[in-house]
Amino acid sequence: MSHFPVTSTTLSATALREFVIEKYNLSPNATCQLFRTGINHTYFITDKQLKYVLRVYCYNWRTKKKIEAEIDLLLLLKHNGNSISYPIVDRNNQYIQEINAPEGLRYAVLFSFAEGGKMRFMDEATCFKIGVLMAQIHQTTVDKSCNRITYNSESLLKKPYEQALQHFPAENPEMQYLKAVSTKIAATFGSIDYSKVSTGIVHLDIWYDNMSITEDNQITLFDFDFCGNGPLILDVAYFCKQLFHIENDKTEYESKKEAFLKGYQSISTLSNEEIKFIPQAAAAIWIFYLGIQSQRFDWSNVFLTENYLKLMYVSRLKSWMEYQNN
């Protein structure tokens, strides 16, 4: 009996355990545990006192060359002393593994483990340190480029809106709002004086869920899956917007945002042009991720509904824009 075709599977942790033991010369007692599924699948590997993270890329998500570009960036950051989770070579000095899954060829990469835990509600001192770390990373990536997407009005606004149209009708009030906001933000992108805006390689997904913080406030950043080229202020803006939604008390938000920006500017100065761009840059990334969820519908269809679009996406976008008087 032939197998029915599939679009996405969850690989056996038991089988992956044997796979990584053999590929990375781990001890026979090493363990592998599925942590979570999503756009990519994450497994925790434990070998005696050592821990690792195995990322299994979903089928047709990233090409091998795109993954190589991410690895090159991480090795550059590690070489420059940035506190990030970095890739681990196997016994043949290779970073990328190929796995013949039922749906087709999938790639896997083993990463160092980021010690610490997630901290959703951060104090000012932690926000300051996150700003410092982000600026240090930007000092390494400024004026550089990678073989990845370039983030601009086309990739952040136009294409995501078109991808969302595959699931929501254009006459939907929320889609009409997104179109109007996208048009306004695209005009801002077109009017920017880029001589006053630093560009380079950005992470594009820096928020509490992609960093680990130890008890003594040591921060490690991970998940560079969305790294690409663009204005560095995109990273700053996205962190500010995520902090905005976490902190219901906007007085708290303002104090923590200022601590974060002070931390960043203790390393790298932000121009007035960049600071003014923060509200709309953050909104653009918000729309971009709606496009990602629309594009990866096989992963996100449980919650990609009109109600979700209204309450999760547009409602939050409106509150952000209204708060910023945009």
Sequence and secondary structure as in RCSB ss.txt:
>XXXX:A:sequence
MSHFPVTSTTLSATALREFVIEKYNLSPNATCQLFRTGINHTYFITDKQLKYVLRVYCYNWRTKKKIEAEIDLLL
LLKHNGNSISYPIVDRNNQYIQEINAPEGLRYAVLFSFAEGGKMRFMDEATCFKIGVLMAQIHQTTVDKSCNRIT
YNSESLLKKPYEQALQHFPAENPEMQYLKAVSTKIAATFGSIDYSKVSTGIVHLDIWYDNMSITEDNQITLFDFD
FCGNGPLILDVAYFCKQLFHIENDKTEYESKKEAFLKGYQSISTLSNEEIKFIPQAAAAIWIFYLGIQSQRFDWS
NVFLTENYLKLMYVSRLKSWMEYQNN
>XXXX:A:secstr
      S     HHHHHHHHHHHHT  TT EEEEEE SSEEEEEEEETTEEEEEEEE TTTS HHHHHHHHHHHH
HHHHTT  B  B   TTS SEEEEEETTEEEEEEEEE   SB  SS  HHHHHHHHHHHHHHHHHHBT   SS B
 SHIIIIIHHHHHHTTTS TTSHHHHHHHHHHHHHHHHHHH  GGGS EEEE S  SGGGEEE TT  EEE   T
T EEEETHHHHHHHHHHHHHH SSHHHHHHHHHHHHHHHHTTS   HHHHHHHHHHHHHHHHHHHHHHHHTHHHH
TTT SHHHIIIIIIHHHHHHHHHTT 
